[in-house]
């Protein structure tokens, strides 16, 4: 599910962002209302009134799975873990600021494993 604030929250590189998503069950139905809250630099934005029954699935093709309830009963349901949204843009809107550090750490670990494997062979 993608949730969007109606009023953007400006965040600078390196600035902390905190937030929460809350779910409140709606009585008499099988759905929830959602509330999104985000804060950065002392500025807080909240958006309420998201109803899970109103999700925009136009860019999604929900994957289905069958769950066996008993030896003679089964139910088909959405497999949320296997359902992936279509990309929303051709260009990434957010990039991992630690991607270079992670790449270097992975290379270092690979080199250490190779060195340890070579030492074991000799």
C-alpha positions as CSV (number, residue, x, y, z in Angstrom):
1,X,0.0,0.0,0.0
2,X,1.3,3.5,-0.8
3,X,0.2,6.3,1.4
4,X,0.8,9.9,0.5
5,X,0.6,13.1,2.5
6,X,-1.5,15.9,1.0
7,X,1.0,18.4,2.2
8,X,4.6,17.4,1.6
9,X,7.2,17.1,4.4
10,X,10.5,18.8,3.4
11,X,13.5,16.7,4.5
12,X,17.2,17.5,4.0
13,X,19.9,14.9,3.4
14,X,21.0,13.5,6.8
15,X,17.9,14.7,8.6
16,X,16.0,12.2,10.7
17,X,12.4,11.3,9.8
18,X,10.1,9.6,12.2
19,X,6.6,8.4,11.6
20,X,3.8,5.9,12.2
21,X,0.9,4.2,10.5
22,X,-2.1,3.4,12.6
23,X,-5.0,1.1,11.8
24,X,-8.4,1.4,13.4
25,X,-11.0,-1.3,12.7
26,X,-14.3,-0.1,11.3
27,X,-17.2,-1.6,13.2
28,X,-19.6,-3.6,11.1
29,X,-17.2,-4.1,8.2
30,X,-14.1,-6.1,7.3
31,X,-11.7,-3.1,6.8
32,X,-9.7,-0.5,8.6
33,X,-9.1,3.3,8.5
34,X,-5.5,4.2,8.4
35,X,-3.7,7.3,9.7
36,X,-0.2,8.3,8.5
37,X,2.0,10.6,10.7
38,X,5.5,11.8,9.8
39,X,7.8,14.3,11.4
40,X,11.1,15.9,10.6
41,X,12.9,19.0,11.9
42,X,10.1,19.8,14.3
43,X,7.5,19.8,11.5
44,X,4.7,17.2,11.7
45,X,2.4,16.1,9.0
46,X,-0.7,13.9,9.5
47,X,-3.1,12.4,7.0
48,X,-6.2,10.5,8.2
49,X,-9.1,8.8,6.5
50,X,-7.4,6.2,4.4
51,X,-9.8,3.3,4.1
52,X,-8.2,0.0,3.2
53,X,-11.3,-0.8,1.1
54,X,-10.5,2.2,-1.1
55,X,-6.9,1.3,-2.0
56,X,-5.8,2.2,-5.5
57,X,-4.9,-1.1,-7.1
58,X,-4.8,0.2,-10.7
59,X,-1.0,-0.4,-10.8
60,X,-1.1,-3.7,-9.0
61,X,-1.8,-7.2,-10.0
62,X,-2.6,-9.0,-6.8
63,X,-1.2,-12.5,-6.6
64,X,-3.6,-15.1,-5.3
65,X,-3.0,-18.2,-3.2
66,X,-5.2,-21.0,-2.0
67,X,-5.3,-21.8,1.7
68,X,-6.6,-25.2,2.8
69,X,-9.0,-24.7,5.7
70,X,-9.9,-28.4,6.2
71,X,-9.6,-31.6,4.2
72,X,-12.6,-30.5,2.1
73,X,-12.6,-26.7,2.4
74,X,-10.3,-24.1,0.9
75,X,-10.3,-20.4,0.3
76,X,-8.6,-18.3,-2.3
77,X,-7.0,-15.1,-1.0
78,X,-4.6,-12.3,-1.9
79,X,-1.0,-13.2,-1.3
80,X,0.3,-9.8,-0.1
81,X,3.9,-11.0,0.1
82,X,3.9,-12.0,-3.5
83,X,2.0,-9.0,-4.8
84,X,4.3,-6.2,-6.0
85,X,3.3,-2.8,-7.2
86,X,4.3,-1.5,-10.6
87,X,7.1,1.1,-10.5
88,X,5.7,4.5,-10.0
89,X,8.5,6.3,-11.9
90,X,11.2,5.5,-14.4
91,X,13.7,7.3,-12.0
92,X,14.2,6.4,-8.4
93,X,12.7,9.0,-6.2
94,X,14.7,7.9,-3.1
95,X,18.2,6.5,-3.1
96,X,20.0,4.6,-0.3
97,X,22.5,7.1,1.2
98,X,24.6,4.2,2.4
99,X,24.7,2.2,-0.8
100,X,28.4,2.9,-1.5
101,X,29.3,1.9,2.1
102,X,27.3,-1.3,1.7
103,X,29.0,-2.1,-1.6
104,X,32.5,-1.5,0.0
105,X,31.5,-3.7,3.0
106,X,30.3,-6.5,0.8
107,X,33.6,-6.4,-1.2
108,X,35.6,-6.4,2.0
109,X,33.6,-9.4,3.3
110,X,34.1,-11.3,0.0
111,X,37.9,-10.6,0.1
112,X,38.0,-11.8,3.8
113,X,36.2,-15.0,2.8
114,X,38.5,-15.6,-0.1
115,X,41.5,-15.0,2.1
116,X,40.2,-17.4,4.8
117,X,39.4,-20.1,2.2
118,X,42.9,-19.8,0.7
119,X,44.5,-20.1,4.1
120,X,42.5,-23.3,4.8
121,X,43.6,-24.8,1.5
122,X,47.3,-24.3,2.3
